[in-house]
């Protein structure tokens, strides 16, 4: 069965070759994608001699940014700016919380999207269009949770790196390092995460309730981590 180049590049985004690290190829034109592959192969050839992989990573990173947010295309979603708010106490005396859109949750506290228990990462990817129409569910995670009891599921990005090291998108350990070094006062006892692939209008509606929960937790500074 023959396949056009357009069909090939689009197949990386929830298609037959689905790989969420390269789903940005769908947003490129054939010419842009062809140029990316040409540069990629050239960089691979150079790496044979240099042994350096950073140029490969940088090439993919820049291609992803260019495809998802080209200079001549306005952002699809946007949020109004808010006035800068000074913290009320020095950072080294502050309780710092964490809120990520990475899709983390604690073992035994699965949010069970659509009522599905133990949904796999693959099913989350297969049902991404449904996630994008639903309200997000906020997961409360004990800050002192064992790393082995952390779970992650998100149909919008490749979670393989996060499963190897949760700090990639849920930097809990880095907060504790900052607390031990005295850079922050303490880590909030409860951290939060949700699946960012959700109806953006509903995120806005949920945000006020989430803000109240953070106030109830007496959080002075909140670290926001998007994916």
N, C-alpha and C positions, 0 to 999 in steps of 0.2 A: 504494500500500500504506500503510495507516494505521499509526501508531506511537504508542505511549503515551509519556507523559513519562518514566516509569520506564525504558523501553527506550532513550529518547533519552539520558538522563544516563549510563546504564550503557555506552552505545556508545563512550564516550571511554576506557574501560579495556579495551584489547585487543579492541575491537569495530570496527564499521564506520567510526567516526570516531576511531579510536585516536589519542590525544594524551596522552603520559605526564605532561605538565605538568598535565593536568586529570583524570587518572584518579581523583582523590579524589572526584569527583562520584558515583562508584559507591557510595561508603561513606555518602553522605548519604541522608536521606529525601527524598521528593518535595517536602515542605514546605521543608526546609532548602535544597535545590537551587534551588527557585523564589525563595526569599528572596535567595540568593546572586546569581542572575541579575538580580533587580530592583535590588539594590545595585550590581551591576556596571554596568548600564545607566545608573543615576543618576550614578555616578562618571564614566562616559564623557561624559555630558552636561555635567557640571561642568568636565571637562577642556577642553571646547571654549572655555570662557571663561578658565580659568586657565592652560592649557597645561601643567599639572602632571600627570605620569604616576605619581608615587610613590604616591598614594592607590590607584590601580588595582593596583599591585604588592602593596601592603600588604594590600588586600582579599583578593586571591588567596592570599597567604601565610597569612593568618589562617584562611581557609576550609580550606586544605589541612591545617593543624595540627588544626583542630577536627574534621575528618572522619577523619583517621588516628589521632588520639589523643584522643577525647572524654573529658571529665572523669569520666563515669560508667562508662567501660569500661576494665578492666585491660589492660595491655599483653599482647599475645599471647606475646611472648618476653621473657625477662629474664635478666640475668646477676647473680650474686651480687657484692656489693661486695668489693673487695680492700683491704687496709690501705694507707694512703698511704705511698709510698716516697720518701724524700728522695734527690735526686740526689747523687752521690758527689763531684762537683767543681762549681765555679761554672759557670754556663751559658756564660759567655764562654770557657771552656776545654773545653767538651763537644763531642763528636761527635754530631750530631743526625741521626737517620734519619727516614724517611717511610714510612708504611703506609696505603694508602687502599683503600676498597672500591668504587672508581670504575670498575674494569674496564679500566685502562690496561695497555698492554704495548708493547714496542719493535717497530718494524718488523723483520720477519725472524725474530721470536720469538713468533709467534702461538700461544697455548695450544691452539688448535684444539679448542674444546669439542665433545664427542661425535664427535671425529675429523673434523670438518668444517673444511676449509681455507678461509680467507678468508670466514668467515661474515659476512653483512651484519648491520647493526643491525636491520633489519626481521625477519630470520630469528631473531635473538636474542629479539626481542619475541614473535614467533609461538611460540617454544619455551620461554617463561618458566616454564611448569609443569614442564618437564623440568629446567631449571636449579635450581628450588627443591627438587628431590629429589637433586641431585648434590653431591658434595664440591667445594669451591672449589679453584681452581688458582692458586697464587701465582706472579706474574710478577716476575722480577728485572729492574730497569731501570737502566742506567748513569746516574748522576746528571748527567753532562755530555752526555747525549744531545741532539742537535739537536731543537728543537721539531717540525721537519718529519718527524722519524722517530718521533714519539709517536703511538700509535694508542689508540682507546678504543671499547669495545663493551660494552653493558650493557642487558639486556632489562627492567630494573626502573625506569629513569628516562630522562628526555629528555636525550640527550647533545648536542643542538645547541649549547648555550652552551659546553659543555666543548670541543667541536671548534673553536670560535672562539678560545677561550683556555683552554688546559689547566690553567692555574693556578686555575680555578674549583673544581676538585676534586682536582687534583694540583699543589699549590703549590710546585713545585720552585724556581721563580725567586725566590719570596719567601724561601726558605731561603738561597739564595745571597746575596740582598741582606742578610739578617741576618748572614751570615758576613763579608761585606765591611765591614759597619758595626761589626763586633766584638761584636755582641750574642750570637752563638754562636761556638764555637771553629772548627768546620768542619762541612761537610755530608758525610754518609757517602757513600762512592763508589758504593754500590748502594742504590737505592730500590725499594720494593715496592708491588704493587697486586694486587687480586683482584676478582672479580665478587661483590659482596655478596649478590646474589640467589642464595642457595645453601641447602642443608640446614643449618640452624643447629646441629643436633647434630654434624654433621660439621665445622663450623667449629671447635667446641670441641676436637674430636679433632686437627685439624690445627694448632691454636694452639701446642701444646707444641713441635712441630717447627719452626714458624716462630720461636718464641722462641729456640730454640737457634741458628738461623741468624743472628738479630740479635745474639746474644751472640758468635758467631764473627766477626761484622763489627765487633766492639768498639764498638757503639753505646751511648752514655751516656744519651741522651734520645730517645724515639721520639714523633714527631708522628702521631697517629691521626686520619684524616679519613674520616668516614662520608658516604655519600650516600643 
